[in-house]
Amino acid sequence: MRLKINPRVIEQLGKELITSDEIAIVELIKNSYDAGAKKTNIHFIDNKFSFYFQNMLIDVDQELKYAVMKDLKDACIIIEDNGHGMGLNELQEGFFTIGTTIKKLQKQNISNNDRAPLGDKGIGRLAAQRLSKRLYIETTNDESNHTYLVSVEWESFIYNEKYSELDIDVSTFPKTAKSYTRLWFTDLNLNLDSLIDLKKAKELMDDGDSTNIGTNIIRDNLQSALGFLMSPFKNLKEEFSINLYYRNFPVPSSSGINLINVAENEYAFKIEEKDGEINITCGLVIKPWYIERIHQTLIGKESSLEIRKSHLFYASLLKQHKDRFNKSLKSIVSQKTLIKELKRMNPNHNLLHENAATMLLDIVPIEAKIYSFKRDPKISASAIESAKENGYLKNINLNTTNLRSFLEYHNGIKLYRGNCRVSTLGDKDNDWLQLQQARTRGQQFFRFELGNTIGYININDPLQSYIKEISSRQDLIQNEHSFILKEVIKLILNKYFYEFSRNAYYITQDILKEEGLVPRRSIDTLKEEIKNNQKVVQDNRDDLKHFDQNLKKINEYFSKAEVDDDVRKAFGSLQDTSVNLKRNIEYTLTSTEKTNRALERVEQERKIIELETYNNYKLMANGLITEVITHELHSILSNLDSEDKTNYHFENIENHLLINDADDIYTEDFKPLKSRFNLINSKMLDMNQFYTFLERTFLYKGTHEDFETQDVFGFLEDLEKRFEKKLKKYKINLDYSKIDLNWKVPRGALIHVFYNLIDNAIFWVNQRQIKSRTDKSYSIDERDSIVIDQVGENMILIKDSGIGVFKRVENILFHPLVSGKDRNGRGMGLYIVKKLLNSFGADIELLPDRNRFGNKYIFSIILRNDLEEGDDSE
């Protein structure tokens, strides 16, 4: 039995494995890079009679030129480089040995100043089959005395069982340079128009430009493949250029990377080693046109022209609130947190996640930047204008068409190893990080949209020791390192960057409202205008009254004195005008009063809507409280016998054990079981009472009659019993001794507000206690406490000795899905508390005072001054 290899494997590893013409060209350029070339030229020739061998990297020997061109039918492609080139030995052992180990050996002998080879498998040159049926290899190196020309007709190998016995003819010619390689692709397998726009190229040639095409005629797919082969995201010092030519003339080529300066959001992360452990820093930078877009969204299209500000204004606003954004748009992730989050994200691979840090340390530092855009024509036009005006974009000729084309063909997050691209990951619509799948979870508004995202991730694995491409170049070989790399990147994108996006939106929204840039409710504005109008009309009425009095006096004077007829006539006209003016003012006042009554009806309808909103918040609150109860009852059997029946069973078992002298079982098993059951039964009774209490307040539809005056101190006294065990367990004092208030609020409102705040306080006090075991800076001398105090008749302050509110969430704490507890919190409690308070005119705020840990920690609950009066008016 012998292993046989069918020669078709050459085609399978070349033409069939390489899935596009662009990838084939890239593979051959990578070979030039590995050969140490500083320049690579690609010539596209659609007519051999119009090609005069101008702008060639190396002069072509006349005899060699004839040897190639005599069989050339028409179109061809030439790829040439000024690298090390090949001699006869390199041609045999390298180019014509499938699966050669030359590059593996090259990696083993690499020095600090050498390039690390991009190739690894020894099959990249087979990509040439994709481009043409015939290939001419023209090459020489420093050690050779000649230039060699080898002609390869692929089908003569693929369909010949004795391919290994074929002799490949090698022709020699005089050297024209020390070293180089030039590949001639003739009898093309492709239409040249798929790589360059031949119609546009010929039109430009007809215009008589004989030095430079002047316009990019490269098709977008090829442009993307070449433009991102070497990272365009950084100013690289490495000397390696790719130059394109049509017939004899240079063709401009650009990745359009300057357009990343129009991105409205710029995300970044860096994974590095710090004190022997993995440390991740990540953040988000927003641009002025992001704030401008959110502003337009909030005010609506109809109001945008009226309220919209200049591009410079939004830049100034961003600068003014820079620190506020920075606090919530940056994060540091420790190794411990990283592993914990990886396990949570994918619990099926916990063993791999345990070793995640070790594998990451093999390829750090890892750096990334990701840019997100909006492609809508109006939004992108505004972004480009703002970018130009604020100095982000220097090329004033860029427009929305450029941006749309840039995103259409270059979207995706590319992977780089040093300066060089790894496989085709991040090509157009290549979703290797499953961004689109992530958009099906959570709020899509805050997640990446693949078509509007471009960026890079750079790993440190120069010798491809850990991260390797599959042979088709379309993905990575699946191993532990590549798995962990993808998992960590997806975690950063879908957790931390998601949170940054959400934070940026809510902070921007708050700033715009605080700056008075979001219009007040139209009904409030209308009331104010009517009020002003009434005042003006009333002032006019008073003025008219004085005017009438003066007219009366003048009339009395005229009746006694001799007055000219024209004067009397003018005076009569003035009296008529006064009568008409008085009639108009009275009409205006009547209309205003009618408008006021109509407005009162509208206001009444609004209050009904607000009442429904209030009931909806109560419904959400009820859901959360029900969840609390569910957690408490989770381990309790739902169908228990009656207490009498249960005691009867216990007595029978107890008598049986004692009669049969089973003292050990009675003492060690039965008594603990009975005690435990009684504890559970007692707890269930407590919870039943608590649920009954909540049921009276939350499970019925609310009306305006739901408002009642409550003794806040007495309420807190009852509520403390609910927390008695927790407070005792964590040794926390609950102090509300200074409270002496009676508040008129909806029934049930206080239980939800204070239950949430006290429960949160207990959690964060306990977190401080846990941290103090390993970090003495969190230790305190006094006993832990939660203090509830009052300021006047309408404000209550709540503070505790816990950690406080983290800076990263302090500006967005009352928004939905925001929690400092990470996965231990749902991020809805304080949001619902605020909305519930707002629904009846109250509010909750986080005061600016900071505790010893540098965090804000005092909440204030404010009751509206006119609440009681407003309720009575209903």
JOPE-V189412 format. One line per field, one symbol per residue. psi: psi as a letter, one per 40 degrees, with the letter a starting at -180 (. if undefined). A space follows every 50 residues. Layout:
psi=???
This chain:
psi=hihihheeddddecdddheiddddddddddddddeeidihhhhhhehdee hefifidhihhdddddddddehdciihhhiifadaiadddddecdehhfi edddddddeiideiihididefeddedddddidihhhhiiadeieihihh hhhdddddfhdfdeehhhhhiiiiheidiihhhhhigieihdeedigddd ddddddeehedhdeihehiddddddddedhheeigiehghihhiihbeii hihiefedeeeehdhhiiihhihhfeihhhhiihhiidedddddddddei ddedddeiiiddddddddddfddddddefiihhidddddddddddgeefd ddddedddddddeiihiihhhiihehdddddddddddddeedhdheeiad ddddddddeeiihihihbeiihaeheihehgeefddddeeiahddeihhd efhiaihhiggdefddhiiideeeaihhaddddddddddddddecddddd ddddddddddddddefehiihddddddddddddddddddddddddddddd ddddddddddihiidddddddddddddddddddddddddddddddddddd ddddddddddddddddddddddddddddddddedehhdgiiidddddddd dddddddddefgddddddddddddddddddddddddddddddddddddei hiieeehihhhdddddddddddeddddddefhhhhfdehgihhhiihedd dddddddddddddddddddddedeheeeiidiiiihhhiihaeehhhhii fadahideedeedeiifhheebeeiefddddddddddddfeiihihieii aeeeiiehihhhhhdedddddde.
